[in-house]
Amino acid sequence: MAPARVYDEAIEWLGFPVRDRVTGFQGVVSSISFDLYGCVQFAVTPPVNDKGESPDGRWFDIARVEKTGARVMTPPSRFLRDYGPAEKPRR
């Protein structure tokens, strides 16, 4: 898969609720990691619990998660390939 295609596909997951197929852990994709060896992982942030505490999120490989609903938050437009990672957005 071409690098730009991997990036575009992964970015589309930001803000979606997901479930890990192995552990059942659920939350919203809040961050993405692209490592040197081609692994793409998502940081999944769980919802606030009944006590009002915010449990720690976990990282999962893109192949292990499945979407469970509609996007709960739209990512900033700057992630949609308007510029490269080394450039800052102009105001």
N, C-alpha and C positions, 0 to 999 in steps of 0.2 A: 504494500500500500504506500502511495506517495506521502511524504511528510505533511504536505499541506492538507491532504485529505484526512489524515489521522488527526491533525490539529482541529480541523473543522468539525469532524465527527465528535470528538471529545468535548469541544466547547459547547456543542448543542445539549450536553447533559447538565450543564450548570443550572441550578435552581430546581431540578426535578427531584421528587421523592423517589427513593430507590430502596430495594431490599437485597441484601447479600444472599445469594442462592445457597451458600454453604452453612452459614450461621443463623440466618434469619434476621440479622441486625438491620434496622431500618432508620432512615433519616433522609436528609436533603444533601445533594452534591453541592459542596460549598467551595471546593478547591480541586485543582487538577495538577498532577505531576507528570512531566515527560522526562524519563531518565535517559542516560547516555546509551543504554542498551536496548532502547525501544519499548520499554515497559510504560504503559499509561495507567495511572492509578487515580482514584477519586478519594478525596476526603469526604466522608459522610458524617454529617452533624445530626445527632438524634434530637428529637423534640424535648422540651423542658418536661421534667417528670412531675408527678402529683405534689411533691414537696416544693416545687418552684425552683429546683436545682437544674442546672444545665450539665448533663453528663458529657464526658469526653467523647469526641468523635473518633473514628477509626479510618484507616486507609484500606481500600480494596482495589484489586485489579479490575480493569474495565470489563473483562470477560466474566467476572463473578456477579455483577449486579444486573438487576432488571428494574425498569421503571414501574412504579406502582400507581402513578396518578399524573395529573396535569402539573405543569411548572408552577411553583409557588412564588417564585421571584424571577424577574427578568434580569439577566446579567447586563452590566454596563455595555454600552455600544462599543467602547474601546476594545473589547475582546473579540469583536467581529471582524478582525483582520483589516482595520483601518490603518494600522501602522505596525511596524516591527517591534519586537520586545525591548529593544534598546532605545526606542524613541519615547519621548514623553508626549502626552496629548497637549495640544495647544488650546488655550482658553479663548 
